[in-house]
């Protein structure tokens, strides 16, 4: 009997995503699983058909071959059985149902990525890594390129990744018979989990390699060039695809996330797109007005100080801040004035200040409006308190 179209079997379109294919498979696999339909041969055949369709369409290479050549492109008999979907065909054991719950419930029980029927362990994606990269404020604002060294693992050159001493080979695990998984029957459910003896590997290293101690990999370091875009800030992450830990059993490597940490600056504090800076101004300039030279990330500029400027007064220099990596607005530089009181005065300077203070007192306090207002408030408070 001619095979049905695999997309029709799963009830999805030909341009369905991997997630749509997986969801359709899970739904149908649970419906037709033999444990739910004991003694029903028709349901077992439907389950076999669903599983066959999923194993082809969930594999990108097999799916491409199927889309181009149909069933002939993925027929195991076309290449002596190699490369065809596992668990069906002319094998003496008939259809393989041993790993269905690993496929359907793997995310729940944590065994979806382990070995399945036929004794072939599945590949594992490598772990993601994180690297904290410290930058100066100037580097973060303008962008730069940095060279970093990160720890990694590489295949052991002594055992070529097998974990066994030269001249020996890993032995098939006697507990799981090389499958990497064991099944536990709990009522209706058949739960598949990693073999506790071999840890899901399917093999046991009885004579470990002395260089890698049976792990098959050794620690190493690799050098990478990282391009830092202009405008990054503390907490931003740069993803380097495929630069994480190598995968296991031929699995893809993980990713490396470079996390930015901007060092404290001598003059500036950053808040989003704006920069903040404290500018000391001498008492005379604050009183009479003038100009002070202040630094910016683009060089020095003159800041005009109006007469009568007070401490904590803020002046905005527009466009002298940061252009964030996300967004088009150029920030500003906010200069907070700190009026500095002179110290280490000479005798003559003290005399002059005393004379100056007397002239201020003779004017009735109009030169110190904040002080006069504060003293009036204190006076009212004390009178009310005594009453």
Beta strands, then each sheet from edge to edge (+ up, - down):
strand 1: 129-135
strand 2: 144-155
strand 3: 171-172
strand 4: 181-186
strand 5: 189-194
strand 6: 203-204
strand 7: 217-228
strand 8: 237-240
strand 9: 256-262
strand 10: 269-271
strand 11: 274-282
strand 12: 290-296
strand 13: 299-305
strand 14: 314-317
strand 15: 333-340
sheet 1: 1+ 9+ 8-
sheet 2: 2+ 7-
sheet 3: 3+ 6-
sheet 4: 4+ 5-
sheet 5: 10+ 11- 15- 14+
sheet 6: 12+ 13-
end
